[in-house]
């Protein structure tokens, strides 16, 4: 039977006044055995909510009355109360297959669940999608969804997914679009497999068969040191440039036919090819920002605005790598909590204040920061340096900051302790922990955690009398 556990109850909330306690198990709401937080929230929005609760082995019926529009005041432990629909594809480029041993069990769970696509922006291949799923998506308005396409040719797609159902499952994509569901697509590009002529054919297929897609992101495959697939390899700079050229050509075609660019390349491609990032307007709505598309441009536009004294509300990361498996309900589906203090103001090493600021980052992050450190140093009043941390935990071409682990950061800090302040972007952490399970306390050096957006970085660099 589906069950959800109450993590916390907001003091003074309707649920608190009704006697709901942290640790209670919720087995039903308004007579329905709910399977996920989506159905739960639909019931929780009602003015009277009947909760079937189990507490210390005893079954209780709790009625919660509240004002229209008021929050129930409960945070649950997970977004999915029944079993997560796991992925039955065997994609050679799946990063979960490339994880080292010894991590939390939840990190090895491959999901292909449309509910997590709606809640968190996880990409689904639709190979396990059903008529019942389609009906629910349409009737409950579960939009937007995020779909991994990879190729539109049925045989190529089936080969990439290593699943014969991959050849036909994009029929659901067409039906979803026809029903008015907003869908964002993704292409994981693997050199020699679905780049070159296959990529051209895929983009033609999108224009011909799926023009209603909101957008499509093209991202390079990630390869860790634990990859065992001989056919997989990193892009060469020339291959990265070729992908960018193909996308640029198709953007012009999409603009001419649809009035929008449709397809966008991940930031890594520009870094690999040594090309400048496009202007902000070329990313249109930045809809795939969390997929690594337009992050660098957004970051520097935020930095420029903040340096100019303009008000900027930086978003920071909306979801971290594997965020949902840590039990973090999606925004809008949890009780409000006290805001997390992003900046961890620990005491700097004696005598080090005012000497320098070190920005810890991944290899790609260092390249994004290069060329702008002089401006940041002027704002801070001390030298600001970017210090890349080698990702030895995952290895391979893993160069994004969000996949840095506490162990690698601690090793880098111990190898050459930096003077002055040390700043770390919060994208490395999920609920206070790195992917390897370590915390800030394990770093062995004072570190301040700042928001990943450019405005937060500029604010963190502001000289403050309290640090003198």
URFENCOR-V577111 format. One record per backbone hydrogen bond with DSSP energy under -1.0 kcal/mol. CO is the residue of the C=O (numbers start at 1). NH is the residue of the N-H. E is the energy in kcal/mol with one decimal. If there is no record, write none. Layout:
co:CO nh:NH e:E
co:CO nh:NH e:E
This chain:
co:4 nh:26 e:-3.6
co:5 nh:77 e:-1.8
co:6 nh:23 e:-2.8
co:8 nh:75 e:-2.5
co:10 nh:13 e:-2.1
co:13 nh:17 e:-2.5
co:14 nh:18 e:-1.6
co:15 nh:20 e:-2.4
co:16 nh:19 e:-1.2
co:21 nh:24 e:-1.9
co:24 nh:6 e:-3.0
co:25 nh:54 e:-2.5
co:26 nh:4 e:-1.8
co:28 nh:52 e:-2.8
co:29 nh:32 e:-1.8
co:32 nh:29 e:-2.4
co:32 nh:34 e:-1.3
co:35 nh:81 e:-2.5
co:35 nh:82 e:-1.6
co:36 nh:40 e:-1.9
co:37 nh:41 e:-2.4
co:38 nh:42 e:-1.6
co:39 nh:43 e:-1.8
co:40 nh:44 e:-2.8
co:41 nh:45 e:-1.3
co:43 nh:46 e:-1.9
co:47 nh:66 e:-2.5
co:49 nh:64 e:-2.8
co:50 nh:30 e:-3.2
co:51 nh:62 e:-2.7
co:52 nh:27 e:-3.2
co:52 nh:28 e:-1.1
co:53 nh:60 e:-4.1
co:54 nh:25 e:-2.3
co:55 nh:58 e:-2.0
co:58 nh:55 e:-2.9
co:60 nh:53 e:-2.9
co:62 nh:51 e:-3.3
co:64 nh:49 e:-2.7
co:67 nh:70 e:-2.2
co:72 nh:15 e:-2.2
co:73 nh:10 e:-2.3
co:75 nh:7 e:-3.2
co:75 nh:8 e:-1.2
co:79 nh:37 e:-2.9
co:81 nh:3 e:-1.3
co:85 nh:112 e:-3.1
co:91 nh:94 e:-1.4
co:95 nh:98 e:-1.1
co:96 nh:99 e:-1.3
co:104 nh:107 e:-1.6
co:105 nh:108 e:-1.7
co:106 nh:109 e:-1.2
co:110 nh:87 e:-1.8
co:113 nh:117 e:-1.4
co:114 nh:118 e:-2.1
co:115 nh:119 e:-2.4
co:116 nh:120 e:-2.4
co:116 nh:122 e:-1.4
co:117 nh:121 e:-1.3
co:124 nh:148 e:-2.2
co:130 nh:134 e:-2.4
co:131 nh:135 e:-2.6
co:132 nh:136 e:-2.2
co:133 nh:137 e:-2.7
co:134 nh:138 e:-2.2
co:135 nh:139 e:-2.8
co:136 nh:140 e:-2.7
co:137 nh:142 e:-2.1
co:141 nh:143 e:-1.9
co:145 nh:184 e:-2.4
co:146 nh:124 e:-2.5
co:147 nh:186 e:-1.6
co:149 nh:151 e:-2.4
co:153 nh:157 e:-2.8
co:154 nh:158 e:-2.5
co:155 nh:159 e:-2.0
co:156 nh:160 e:-2.4
co:157 nh:161 e:-2.6
co:158 nh:162 e:-1.2
co:158 nh:163 e:-1.8
co:161 nh:90 e:-3.0
co:163 nh:166 e:-2.1
co:164 nh:167 e:-1.4
co:165 nh:168 e:-1.1
co:165 nh:169 e:-1.7
co:168 nh:171 e:-1.9
co:169 nh:172 e:-1.6
co:170 nh:174 e:-1.6
co:171 nh:175 e:-1.9
co:172 nh:176 e:-2.8
co:173 nh:177 e:-2.3
co:174 nh:178 e:-2.3
co:175 nh:179 e:-1.6
co:176 nh:181 e:-2.5
co:177 nh:180 e:-1.5
co:182 nh:145 e:-2.4
co:183 nh:214 e:-2.9
co:184 nh:147 e:-2.7
co:185 nh:217 e:-2.3
co:186 nh:149 e:-2.9
co:186 nh:150 e:-1.4
co:187 nh:219 e:-2.8
co:189 nh:221 e:-1.6
co:190 nh:193 e:-2.3
co:190 nh:194 e:-1.9
co:195 nh:198 e:-1.4
co:196 nh:200 e:-1.9
co:197 nh:201 e:-2.5
co:198 nh:202 e:-2.5
co:199 nh:203 e:-2.5
co:200 nh:204 e:-2.0
co:201 nh:205 e:-2.4
co:202 nh:206 e:-2.2
co:203 nh:207 e:-2.1
co:204 nh:208 e:-2.4
co:205 nh:209 e:-3.2
co:206 nh:210 e:-1.7
co:210 nh:213 e:-1.8
co:215 nh:185 e:-3.0
co:216 nh:264 e:-2.4
co:217 nh:187 e:-3.0
co:218 nh:266 e:-2.4
co:219 nh:189 e:-3.0
co:223 nh:397 e:-2.5
co:224 nh:227 e:-1.5
co:229 nh:232 e:-1.4
co:236 nh:240 e:-2.6
co:237 nh:241 e:-2.3
co:238 nh:242 e:-2.0
co:239 nh:243 e:-2.2
co:240 nh:244 e:-2.1
co:241 nh:245 e:-2.4
co:242 nh:246 e:-2.4
co:243 nh:247 e:-2.5
co:244 nh:248 e:-2.6
co:245 nh:249 e:-2.2
co:246 nh:250 e:-2.1
co:247 nh:251 e:-2.4
co:248 nh:252 e:-1.5
co:249 nh:253 e:-1.3
co:250 nh:254 e:-2.9
co:251 nh:255 e:-2.6
co:252 nh:256 e:-2.0
co:253 nh:257 e:-2.1
co:254 nh:258 e:-3.5
co:254 nh:259 e:-1.1
co:261 nh:263 e:-3.1
co:262 nh:216 e:-2.9
co:264 nh:218 e:-3.0
co:266 nh:269 e:-1.3
co:267 nh:271 e:-1.8
co:268 nh:272 e:-3.1
co:269 nh:273 e:-2.3
co:270 nh:275 e:-2.5
co:279 nh:282 e:-1.4
co:280 nh:283 e:-1.8
co:281 nh:284 e:-1.0
co:283 nh:286 e:-1.9
co:286 nh:289 e:-1.5
co:288 nh:291 e:-1.4
co:288 nh:293 e:-1.5
co:289 nh:292 e:-1.6
co:292 nh:267 e:-2.8
co:294 nh:298 e:-2.5
co:295 nh:299 e:-2.7
co:296 nh:300 e:-2.4
co:297 nh:301 e:-2.2
co:298 nh:302 e:-2.3
co:299 nh:303 e:-2.3
co:300 nh:304 e:-2.7
co:301 nh:305 e:-2.2
co:302 nh:306 e:-2.5
co:303 nh:307 e:-2.8
co:304 nh:308 e:-1.5
co:305 nh:310 e:-2.8
co:306 nh:309 e:-1.3
co:320 nh:323 e:-2.2
co:323 nh:326 e:-1.5
co:324 nh:327 e:-1.7
co:330 nh:333 e:-2.2
co:340 nh:342 e:-1.1
co:343 nh:345 e:-1.1
co:344 nh:346 e:-1.7
co:349 nh:352 e:-2.5
co:352 nh:355 e:-1.8
co:356 nh:421 e:-1.7
co:357 nh:385 e:-2.6
co:358 nh:423 e:-3.1
co:359 nh:387 e:-3.0
co:361 nh:389 e:-2.6
co:362 nh:366 e:-2.1
co:363 nh:367 e:-1.3
co:364 nh:368 e:-1.9
co:365 nh:369 e:-2.2
co:366 nh:370 e:-1.6
co:369 nh:372 e:-2.0
co:372 nh:376 e:-1.8
co:373 nh:377 e:-2.6
co:374 nh:378 e:-2.0
co:375 nh:379 e:-1.7
co:376 nh:380 e:-2.3
co:377 nh:381 e:-2.2
co:383 nh:357 e:-2.5
co:385 nh:359 e:-3.2
co:387 nh:361 e:-1.8
co:390 nh:392 e:-1.6
co:391 nh:395 e:-1.8
co:394 nh:225 e:-3.7
co:395 nh:398 e:-1.6
co:399 nh:364 e:-1.9
co:400 nh:403 e:-1.2
co:401 nh:404 e:-2.0
co:405 nh:409 e:-2.1
co:406 nh:410 e:-2.9
co:407 nh:411 e:-2.1
co:408 nh:412 e:-2.0
co:409 nh:413 e:-2.4
co:410 nh:414 e:-2.3
co:411 nh:415 e:-2.1
co:412 nh:416 e:-1.6
co:421 nh:358 e:-2.6
co:422 nh:448 e:-3.1
co:423 nh:360 e:-2.7
co:424 nh:450 e:-2.1
co:425 nh:428 e:-1.5
co:426 nh:429 e:-1.8
co:430 nh:433 e:-1.2
co:433 nh:430 e:-2.5
co:434 nh:437 e:-2.1
co:438 nh:434 e:-2.7
co:439 nh:442 e:-1.6
co:440 nh:443 e:-1.6
co:448 nh:424 e:-2.8
co:450 nh:426 e:-2.4
co:453 nh:457 e:-1.5
co:454 nh:458 e:-2.2
co:455 nh:459 e:-2.3
co:456 nh:460 e:-2.3
co:457 nh:461 e:-1.4
co:459 nh:462 e:-1.1
co:464 nh:467 e:-1.9
co:465 nh:468 e:-1.8
